[in-house]
Amino acid sequence: MNKLSLETELKGNSYPGRGIVIGKSADGKYAVTAYFIMGRSENSRNRIFVEDGEGIRTQAFDPSKLGDPSLIIYAPVRVLGNKTIVTNGDQTDTIYELMDKQQTFEQSLRTREFEPDAPNYTPRISGIMHVEHGSYNYAMSILKSNNGNPDSCNRYTFAYENPAAGEGRFIHTYMGDGNPLPSFEGEPKLVELEGEIHDFARKIWDSLNEENKVSLFVRYIEIETGSYETVIINKNK
């Protein structure tokens, strides 16, 4: 698999929708994750990321303009002990609650499926990072309709042990813009990870379509200690 430029991938897609990147920094010191959201409707664009404990949640920028909150207001990031959960919907809570009851990441997601937003049936994409005592591994998942057929849910889980420095995996909801929106296809893309956290965040943000981008979260977790640094960028200010 060829290692792709994350910037090129983002610049070449006007509407990847929501996206998750997970990997390891080029110097090998940090577990890296990024999560971004985009929007085409006023309701989707009327959002910001705010910190919530060790995680984040989405919030209406202008509460008076908030329409249906069911698929746009949620906690994309939560931390359960040495595990960091990153998803594009309220399945973050499902993973958190069921893993807290000793179920696995994959078992937790078997209780969920793609979003009920016909005709798009937006995939649910999820990631989990496990950082403990200098070791690091992660997994990613996508739950999607069977080629647009809502009667069947296809479930894929990808696990990455001892990830290589400077490499990450990128998964997003849509292959591009369209009506209906075409769901992501294939395994998470292998992408190059470069730079310290602020530089990395700026490169992602500047590569997202200016009209459609909404918010970005980036976190670097020090693998030896578990301490972390976070960057949040919101278009609405």
Secondary structure in CASP SS format (residue, H / E / C, confidence):
PFRMAT SS
TARGET T0000
AUTHOR 0000-0000-0000
METHOD secondary structure of the structure
MODEL  1
M C 1.00
N C 1.00
K C 1.00
L E 1.00
S C 1.00
L H 1.00
E H 1.00
T H 1.00
E H 1.00
L H 1.00
K H 1.00
G C 1.00
N C 1.00
S C 1.00
Y C 1.00
P C 1.00
G C 1.00
R C 1.00
G E 1.00
I E 1.00
V E 1.00
I E 1.00
G E 1.00
K E 1.00
S C 1.00
A C 1.00
D C 1.00
G C 1.00
K C 1.00
Y E 1.00
A E 1.00
V E 1.00
T E 1.00
A E 1.00
Y E 1.00
F E 1.00
I E 1.00
M E 1.00
G C 1.00
R C 1.00
S C 1.00
E H 1.00
N H 1.00
S H 1.00
R H 1.00
N C 1.00
R E 1.00
I E 1.00
F E 1.00
V E 1.00
E E 1.00
D E 1.00
G C 1.00
E C 1.00
G E 1.00
I E 1.00
R E 1.00
T E 1.00
Q E 1.00
A E 1.00
F C 1.00
D C 1.00
P H 1.00
S H 1.00
K H 1.00
L C 1.00
G C 1.00
D C 1.00
P C 1.00
S C 1.00
L C 1.00
I C 1.00
I C 1.00
Y C 1.00
A C 1.00
P C 1.00
V E 1.00
R E 1.00
V E 1.00
L E 1.00
G C 1.00
N C 1.00
K E 1.00
T E 1.00
I E 1.00
V E 1.00
T E 1.00
N C 1.00
G C 1.00
D C 1.00
Q H 1.00
T H 1.00
D H 1.00
T H 1.00
I H 1.00
Y H 1.00
E H 1.00
L H 1.00
M H 1.00
D C 1.00
K C 1.00
Q C 1.00
Q C 1.00
T C 1.00
F H 1.00
E H 1.00
Q H 1.00
S H 1.00
L H 1.00
R C 1.00
T C 1.00
R C 1.00
E C 1.00
F C 1.00
E C 1.00
P C 1.00
D C 1.00
A C 1.00
P C 1.00
N C 1.00
Y C 1.00
T C 1.00
P C 1.00
R E 1.00
I E 1.00
S E 1.00
G E 1.00
I E 1.00
M E 1.00
H E 1.00
V E 1.00
E E 1.00
H C 1.00
G C 1.00
S E 1.00
Y E 1.00
N E 1.00
Y E 1.00
A E 1.00
M E 1.00
S E 1.00
I E 1.00
L E 1.00
K E 1.00
S E 1.00
N E 1.00
N C 1.00
G C 1.00
N E 1.00
P E 1.00
D E 1.00
S E 1.00
C E 1.00
N E 1.00
R E 1.00
Y E 1.00
T E 1.00
F E 1.00
A E 1.00
Y E 1.00
E E 1.00
N C 1.00
P C 1.00
A C 1.00
A C 1.00
G C 1.00
E E 1.00
G E 1.00
R E 1.00
F E 1.00
I E 1.00
H E 1.00
T C 1.00
Y E 1.00
M C 1.00
G C 1.00
D C 1.00
G C 1.00
N C 1.00
P C 1.00
L C 1.00
P C 1.00
S E 1.00
F C 1.00
E C 1.00
G C 1.00
E C 1.00
P C 1.00
K E 1.00
L E 1.00
V E 1.00
E E 1.00
L C 1.00
E C 1.00
G C 1.00
E C 1.00
I H 1.00
H H 1.00
D H 1.00
F H 1.00
A H 1.00
R H 1.00
K H 1.00
I H 1.00
W H 1.00
D H 1.00
S H 1.00
L C 1.00
N C 1.00
E C 1.00
E C 1.00
N C 1.00
K E 1.00
V E 1.00
S E 1.00
L E 1.00
F E 1.00
V E 1.00
R E 1.00
Y E 1.00
I E 1.00
E E 1.00
I C 1.00
E C 1.00
T C 1.00
G C 1.00
S C 1.00
Y E 1.00
E E 1.00
T E 1.00
V E 1.00
I E 1.00
I E 1.00
N E 1.00
K C 1.00
N C 1.00
K C 1.00
END
